[in-house]
Amino acid sequence: MSASIGIAIYPEDGEDAGTLIKAADAAMFDSKRKGPGAFELYNPEKLDGPKHHPLMQRRSDFEDLREANQRLVNAAKRANKLQARSDSSYRRQIKYLADRVKTNASPRNAFTGPPNRS
């Protein structure tokens, strides 16, 4: 379940309840075009020419933060995958060395150094 939210601000977008509800309703329909979970501030530019809404900069900042957060989440997911691959490779190397020790064969690049020839 998700919500589409339309926001109208008093008194910038209307002086009475009816006007504010119409503005919020128009903004809600704009937010539905963005997809689930979106919100939209009433945009009077669509109806009566340019007008800068006081919260438009805050909205832009919010979108920038959301985008930056998504990049961080994606980077963390990639780091998790790389860590899992690294752990898997390490376990395979340890298993290989353990198998070599069991068969009394010294691996040339083992951590214990060259074989003892005495």
N, C-alpha and C positions, 0 to 999 in steps of 0.2 A: 504494500500500500504506500502511496506517496501523495504529496500535496502540491498543488500549484497555488502560489500566493501572489495576490495583487496588493500593492501598498499605495495608499494615498495619504498625504500629510496635511494636517490642518495648520495654518490657514492657506498654505501655498497652493494646494490643489482644490480647495473649496471652503466656503464659509459655513455651509450647513450640511446636515447629515445626508440629505438626498444627493447633493453634488459630490460629496466624498465617497458615497457608496458607488455612484456611477463611475467615478475615477478609479476606484479600487477594482471594480468589476472589469473595466477596460484593461487595467494592468494585469489582472488575473488571466484574461484571455491571451495577452501577449506572453505571459509566463508559460502557458500551456503549449505554445509553439516551441518553446525551448526544450520541453521534455519533462519527465517526471522529476519532482523534487526541486523545481525551479521557483524563483521569485522574481518579480518585476516591479519596479517603481512606476507610478503613473508617469507617462511621457506626454506632456501637453504639445510637444512639437508635432505630433501626428495630427493634432486637431486645430491648433490655433497659432502656428508659427513657433519660431525658436524661443525657448525659455529654459534657462539652466536651473535644474532642480538642485536644491541644497544638498541632497544626499547622493547625487550622481557620483561625486568623487569617492564617497565611502563605498558605494557599490563597486566601483572600479577597483578600489583597494581590496575589497573582499574577494573579487574575482582573481586578482593577482595572487592573493594569499592561497586561495583554493588551488590555483594552478601550481604554485610553488610546492604546496603540500603534496599534490599528486606526483610531482617529480621526485620528491623525497621518498614517497611510498614505493614508487617504481625502482628507485635506486636501492632501497632496502631489500626489495624482492630479489633483484639481481645479485646483491651481495650474499643473500641467503643461499641462492642457487650455487654461486661460486664456492661458498664455504662447504656446502654439501659435496660438491665435486672434489674439493681438496681433501675432505675427510675420507671420502671413498678411495681416493688414490693412496692416501697414507695407509689405510687399512690393507689395501692390496699389497703395498710394499712390505709391510710388516708380515703379512701372511707368506709372501714369497720368501723373505729371509728366514722365517720360522721353518718353512718346508725345507729350505736348503740346509739348515742346521740339523734337522731330523735325519736327513740322508747323509750326514757327515761330510757334506761338500761345503767348502768355504767359498762364499761369494767373493769375487774380486773387489767389489766396492762396498763390502760390509763395514759397519761402524767400528768393528774391532781391529781393523788394520790388516796388514798382509799376513798370510799363513805363517806359522812358526815352522822353520825347517831344521830344527835340531835333532 
